Amino acid sequence: MSLTRVYYHPDVLDHDAGPWHPERPDRVSRAWRHLQTTGLTDRICQMESLPAPQEAIETSHTVRLIDDVRRVAEGEAQAMVDPDTVITPATWRAALLGSGGAIQACDAVLDEGGNAFCLHRPPGHHAERDRAMGFCFFNHIAVAARHLVKTRGLERVAIVDWDVHHGNGTQHTFDESPNVFFCSIHQSPHYPGTGAAVERGTGAGEGTTLNVPVMGGQTDDDSLRIMQQSVGPALETFGPQFILVSAGFDAHAADPLGDMRISTAGFRQLTDLICEWAHQWCDGRCVSLLEGGYDLEATSASIGAHLEGLLAAPSG
């Protein structure tokens, strides 16, 4: 059994792009209630997230993008980046909490062991260095990986992204980095239209990107096989010292924004495999971050299954 920390702050619920928007506060509030009613909150270590300092965000984003988000919080009118991505007065703090909680989680796992899950919104993996997009403003997992490499001195950090959508922002952040291995299993063709198998990184980072685009309809067995046959060997060759997971649950069969067929139990299987790899290669060091997942019931249940897997992980 492992010590599992869950990082959360109620202020992440304040970012609200409107009742029509699939990325809405209920995604997280419903999930938290599910954890309470199933008794999971009694088994995890509940941690309050703190906002990231701006200099941490600047490791992955331009000052211009950061200022665009902050200005709305300081009184400028709500801004629509695109029809899906709306900056509201509460976006600034919610996004800082998402990145800050991820940094806290990484530090705690690195210093004290165990693993962690970050229950934040809005998500982050679509955010590019200079552009918010796809419901995302700051790329929390990129900020966390930069922190592990630049501040904590790790040489090999792996990111596994199983969201139904390709993590374009994360890939582009680390295209040229030999220190961060990025792997994405995603539906294709699908938003955002990136993530071809031929994209393998550039320059010093060539070979540290692995994209596995798949057609819709992939099942639990399909996803597990891809992880075992493609992702596992690539990670073993890289030799990660820390594993980060972009844990999107929109590949669930019930999700309205994807055409995959993964079940709640399937996400538990994927979690168990990640934890097994973390135990084998990096002393169990693993932090996952919520990305997508838009069917409220399926996402809540899948988060619960994911946490069950983290709790059951072998320690150290």
ABEGO torsion letter per residue (X at the ends): XBBBBBBBBAAAAABBAEAABABBAAAAAAAAAAAAAAGAAAABBBBBBBBBBAAAAAAABBAAAAAAAAAAAAGBBBBBABAABBBBAAAAAAAAAAAAAAAAAAAAAAAAEEBBBBBBOBBAAABBAABBBGGBABBAAAAAAAAAAAAAGBABBBBBBABABBBAAAAAAAAABAABBBBBBBBOBBOAGBGBAABAEBEAABGABBBBBBBBGBBAAAAAAAAAAAAAAAAAAAGBABBBBBBBAAABAABAABABABBAAAAAAAAAAAAAAAAAAAGGBBBBBBBBEABAAAAAAAAAAAAAAAAABBBX
